[in-house]
Amino acid sequence: MKVLPSPESPVFDFSNFRKLWNKARKEAGVDGFRFYGLRHTCASHVMMASGNHAAVQGLLRLKTPGLVMRYGHLAPGFLRQIAQSLDQRLFLKVAESAQIEPKAITNPITTPVEALPV
């Protein structure tokens, strides 16, 4: 890696991009991988990290918000994690108002059967 001369400097050297990309793919052992796939990966990580559609649209230079939804894929466990976080937050608010002790959330999918409450 090298430092860019200025913030406005292009990140990629497109004059010999194909040669550099093919060399990088070969060294990484991902011969069938296309550069285009990195756009989906970037969009997905930005969506999961920030939830900011405008950031995804700006970073990838997508013309419409609909394209943001096409590019930004959420990891399988991400929505479950968000739902559990919301459930915990709502339960804590109820517990505070009702003066009860909060209990840990048990995930029936990842918890061994013998550890599940009866």
N, C-alpha and C positions, 0 to 999 in steps of 0.2 A: 504494500500500500504506500501511497505517497500523498503528501499534503497538497491540496489544491492551491494554486497561486492566489486566488481571490474567491470570495463567495459567489461571484458570477461565472466562474470557470465551469465549462461543461464537465460533468462527471464521467461521461464515456467518450472515448475517442472513436467516433464512428468511421474514421477513414479505414481502419483495419479491424473493425468490430468482429466480423465473422471469424477471422483467424484467431483473435484473442478469446472469443467465446468458445470456439471448438477446442482450443487448447485447455481452457479452464474446465470444461466439461469432461474432457478425457482425463485430466489430472484428478478430478473429483470422483471419477468412476460413474458418472451419470450421463452416459452417451445418448440416451433417448430423451433427455430432458430438454425442453424448449425454453428460451428466454422469456417467452410470453407467460409461462407459468409463474414466474416471479411476480408479475403484476397481481395475480390472484393471491399469492402468499402475502405480499406487502399489504394489500387491501384488507385481508382477513386479520392480520396482526394489528393493524391500526384500528380496525373496528372493535376488536376485542380489548385492546388496551385503552381506547379513549371513547368509543361509541360515537365519535365525531364524523358524521357523514361528509361534512364540508371538507374536513382534512383529507379524507380518502379521495374525494373528487378533485381537490387541488393537487395532491401529490401525484396522482395518476393522470391528471389532466383529462378527466372524463367529462363529456359534454352535458350529460343529464344525471339527475339523481337516481333514475332507474338503473343506470349502468353501475352505480355504486352498489346497489343491491345484487347485481349480477356478479360483480367481482368480489364482494366481501362475504366470504363463507365463514360461518361460525363453527368452531371445533365441536365435536359431539358432546363433550362434557361441559362446554361453556355455559349453555343455557341451563343445565342442571345446577351448576355452581351459582349462577345468578338467582335462580329460583330458591335455592337453599339459603342464600344470603338474604333475600327478601323475606323468606319465612322466618329466619332468625331475628331479623330486625323488627318485624311485626310482632313476633312472640315476646321480644324484650319489652316493647311498648305496652303490650297487654299485661305482662308480668309486673312491670313497674306500677301500673295503675291498680292492679289487683293485689299487690303485695304478695306475689307468689315467687317461688324459686324457679328460675329458668332451668330446663333440662337440655342436655345435648341432643342434637338432631341425629337420628340413626338412619343411615342410608341402607335400605333393604337390598339394594343391588350389590353394594360392595362389602356389606357386613356379613360375616359367616352366620349360617342359620342358627348355630348354637348360641350366638351372642345377641340375637334379636330378642326384644322384650316379648313376653308372652301375653 
